[in-house]
Amino acid sequence: MILCLVIVLGVYTAKTEFGGKFGAALIIILLAALLANLKLIPSASNSINLYSSIFKYVAPISIFYLLLNVNLSSIKQAGFPMIGLFLIGSLATTLGILLSWFILSPQNVLGEDGKIIAGMLTGTYTGGSLNFNAIALEYNLQKKGILYAGTIAVDNVITTFWIIATLVFPTFLNRIWKRKKDIKVKNKTLNTAHQESEGIDLTSLVWLIFLGIAAFYLSDILSHFINQIPSILILSTIGIVLAQTKFVAKLKGSRHLGLYLVYLFCSVIGVYCELNAVSTLKEIGIILFQFTSLAVLLHGLILIFIGGFLYRDWEMIAIISQANVGGAPTAIALAETFNRKELIVPAILVGSLGNALGSYLGFFVVFVL
């Protein structure tokens, strides 16, 4: 109930002149983080099943719903620049981790576990927590409870800070380094039945709920038979295919439903931004925080520098960086905040690409170090 209230407050605050500068997603994250750190709602260290359920079920289904109101023309015109810059962003993450390693020497505090953590962070800042856990499981780091939990806590805090940064820096950079061009889509990227002015009727609602649950269930089953393909990629493919059919195109409200679920996901990200969990780790927490902060900062600087010379579309660059660091759901939230709906599908696609690349780059970093 509290998370739903946070979403209500975030949406209404974003409609004000002051709140409109930040967007609903950022306001929701900050409100949830404030409540969690004040111990008014359960935090990451005192997590409840609701939070894990939102990560497991709500976040993927939100992507599915948002896919139902876009067409494939956006991929043709905005896809290539985003995929190219996303690959650059992934390499920037790897380079940022390596440079941060040699600058701060975290191995002096973390020991042999340092390079494993470096690989985990490379994976998660390329394509999400799936890669983080894959590398941790390979080296059994999850058995070292305090260190594993501390790394997750630092990751959550840095991810939240980076969401704030990517929401803010396009406005700042537009003032000092004028944009070269927007990667705009000339064709319509939204199905006509999904304009914001359209309401949602009961028929559309029952079909959308059925399709969301059925698609999630089907993608989960197929992922067990096709282990090489992540379930989120299968779910995204189902959504893209359905979006091209006349029946689904006529359903009303998929964008609103998907966006609400994204906001619910954002509220849990805020809850997981637990500052106290980092401070209790003392020396280990400090070096983890410094190492992770510097790595993400270097990723951002490299991507901004290269992206500035190639396109100078700061909003697109921010969305790409968020797809790297935070994953597809937060990248979608940014695209919605910036009103760049033509970038929603490419954001999901590059997020899925990150799931595929992250583990490889993570293991590469462990091997190199």
N, C-alpha and C positions, 0 to 999 in steps of 0.2 A: 504494500500500500504506500509506504514512504517513497519508494522508487518511482511509483506512478505519480505521486504528488510532486516529486522533484522534476519530472518531465513536464508536468503542467506549468510549474513555475518557470522552467527554462523556456518553454515555448512562448509564454506570455511576456517574459522579460525580453526575449529576442525581438518582440514586436515594438518595443520602445525605442526611442532615438538612441539612447545610450547602449542598450542591450543589442541592438541591431548591428553594432560595430563588431561584436564578438560572435554572434550566432548562437543558436539554441544548443548545439552539440557541446561547445566549450562551457557554456553556462551550466548545463546539466552535469558535466564532469566535475566542475569546480564545486557545485552545490553538494554533490554526492561525496566528494573527497572531504569537504568541510564536515559534513555530518559523521562520516566514518572516523575521522581523526579526533572529533570531539566525543567519540564513543556513543553517539546517539543511535547509531545503527551498527550491526555487525560488520567488522572490518575483515581484511584478508586473513589475518592471523586467527580470527575467530569466525571463519567462513561458514556459510550455511549452504545447504544443498541447492537452494534457489540460484545462487551465483553460478555454480558449476553447470546447472541446467541451462541458464541463459547463454553461457559460453558454448555449450554443446549443441543446443537445439535452436535457440532464438537467433543467434548471430547468422548461422547458415541460412535459415529460412527467410531472414530479412533480406539477404542477398537475392534469394529466389524471387521474392515479391517485387523487388526493385527492377529485376530483369524483365518482368512481364510488361513493363510500359515503355520499353525502348525498342528501336529497330536496328538492324545490322548496318545501316548506312553510317552510324557513328563509329563503328569499328574501322571501316575503310578509310575514313578521313582523319580520325583522331588516334586510331590504334597504332599506326607505325611510329609516330613520334613518341608516344607514351612507352611503347615496348622498348624502343631504342634507349630512351632516357632511363627506363627502369633497369635495364641491364647495366647502364653506367652507374646508377644508384646502388645496385647490388655490388659492383666492383668497388664503389666508393666505401661501402660498408666494410668490405674485406680489408681494403687499404687503411681505413680508419682504425680498425681493430689492431692491425699490425703496427701502425705508427704509434698508437696509444700504448701498445705493449712495450715497444722499445723506448718510449719517452718516460713511462712511469714504472716500468719493471715490476708489475704486480706479482710476478713469481717469487719475489723476495718475501712476500707476506703469505701468498696463497700456496706456494710450493708447486708440486707437480700437478695439483688440481688447477692451477692457473691457466694452463694451455687448454684444458678441457672446457673451462668456463669461457675462455676466449672463443672456442669453437661453437659453444652453445649460443653465445651472444651474436656471433656472426650469422648463425642459422636463423635466430629469431628476428634479427634486424634485416634479414633478406626476405623472409616469407612467413614469419609468425611462429607461435609457440609449438606447432607441430614439429618443426625442426629443432627447437630448443630441447624438447623432451626426447627426440630421437637420438641426439648426441649424448644427452645425459644417461639414457638407458644403456647405450653402447658401452660406456665407461663406468657404469654403476654409480654415478655421482649422486643419484637420488637417495642412495643409502646413507649419505652423509647429510643428515637431516638439516642441521643448522646452516651449513654452507649452501645447500641446495635451496632452502627456504629463503636465505638471505639474498641469493642471486635473483630469485623470483621477485622479492620485495623491491630490490634496486631496479630491476627491469620494469616493474609496474610504475615506479615513480618516474623514471626517465621517459617512459612511453607517454605518460600523462603530460610531462613538461614539453615533450616534443609535439604533441597535439596542439598545445597552446602556441608553440613557436611557429608551426606551419599555418596556423590560423592568422597569425599576426604579420609574418615577414613579407607576404605579397604586397600588403599596403605600404610597408616601409620601403621595400625595394622599388616599387613603382614611382616613388618620389625621387630616389637618388639615381636610379638606373632605369630609364623609361623602357617600357615593354616594347619589344620588337614587333610581336604579333601574337594574337590569340589563335590557338588551334581550334577554330570554330567549325561547326558542322553546318553546312548550308541547307542540307535536307532536313526535314522534320525528324527529330530523334525521339519524339514521344508519339505514341499512338493517340489518335484523336479522342478516343474514349477516356484517356487518362489525363486530361488537362486538370490543373489544380482547381479550377472552378467546378469540376464535376463532383457530385456527391457520391456516396456509396449506397447501393440499395441492398435489400435482403438477399436477392438472388445472387448478386455478385459476391456478397460476403460469404455465403455458404459454399459457393464454388471455390473462392480463394482459400478458405480455410482447408477445404478438402484437398485442393491441389498442393498446397504448401506441405501438409502432413504426408500426403501420398508421395510427392516428389522426394521429400527427405528420406522416407522409409525405403523407397526404391533405390536411391543413390547409396544408402547405407548397405543394402543387400548387394548391389553391383560392386561396391568397393571391396567386398570380401572375395569376390571372384576375380576381380581385376586389381590385384594388390598394387600394381605400379601407378595407378591413377587415384589421386586423393578423392574422397567422396565429395568434397566441395566443388571440385572441377566437374564431376558428373552431375551434381545438382545444378550448377551453373549452365551446363549444356542443355539439360532438360528445360530450364527456364528460358533460354534463348530460343530453343526450338518451339516451345509453346507460344512464345511471344509473337511468332510469325503467323500463327493461326488466327482466322477471323473470329472464332468463338472467344478465345482468350483476349483478343484485342478489344472486344466489346465489353469486357468486364470492367466495372468501375471500382476505383479505390485501392488498387494494388500499390500505388506509390505511397499513399498515406499510411497504409497498413505496414509496408516495408520500412518506411521512415520512422514510424513509432517504435518498431522493434529495434531499429538501429539506435534510437535514443535510449531504449531500455538497456541495450548493450553498453552504450557510453556511460550510463549511470553506474554500471558495475565496474567499468574501468576506473571511474572516480573512486569508488569504494576501495579498490585494490591499491590505490595510491596511499599507502600507509607509511608515513614518515617515521613513526616511532619504531617500526620494524627494522628500518635501516640504522637508526641511531643505536639500537641495542647491540648491534654487531661490533661496535667499537672499531678497532683497527681494521678488521676484515671488511666491515661495512664501509669505512672511509675509502679504502683502496678500490673496492668494487664500484662505489659511487663515482670516484674520480676516473677510473678506467672506462666505465661505461659512458659517462658524460662526455669525455674527450672523444671517444670513438664515434658517438652519434653526432657530435658537433663537427668533427672532421668529415663525416659522411655528408652532412648538410652543406658545408662549405665547398666541398669538391663538386657536389651536384649543382649547387647554385652557380659556381664559376663556369662549369662546362655548359650547363643548361642555359645560362645567360648569354653565352656566345652563340649557341645553336638556335634557340627559339625566343628566349626572354619572355616567355609566358609564365609569369611567376605563380599564378594560381595552379596551372598544370604541373609545374615543378613541385609545388607544395603537396599536391595530391599524390604525385609519384613518390616523393619522400615518405609520405605517410603510409603509402602502400608497402614500402620497404619496412619501415620501423613498426607501424601499428597494425598492418594487415588490411585486407579489403574492406571490412566494415567501417573502420575509421576513415579510410580513404573515401568511401562513399559519403560519409557524413560531411567531409570537407567539400566534396563536389556539390552536395546539396546546399551547404552554407554559402559557397561561392556562386550558386545558381548556374553551375556548369553541368547541366544535365547530360550534355553530349559526351561527358567524360565518365559517366557512371559505368557503362559496360567495359570500356578499356581499363578502368580502375579495378574492376572485378577480375578481368582477364590477367592483368599483370600481378594481381594478388595471388592468383592461382599459379602463375609462372613462378612466383617467389616460393611457393610451397615446394615446387619441383627442384628449384635451384639451391634453396637454403641449406639442406643437409649436405649436399656436395661441397659447397663453399665452407661450411662449418668443419667438416672432416678434413678438408684441405688445410685450413688454418691450424688445426690440431697437429697435422702431419708436419707442417712447415716449422711450427714452434717447438 
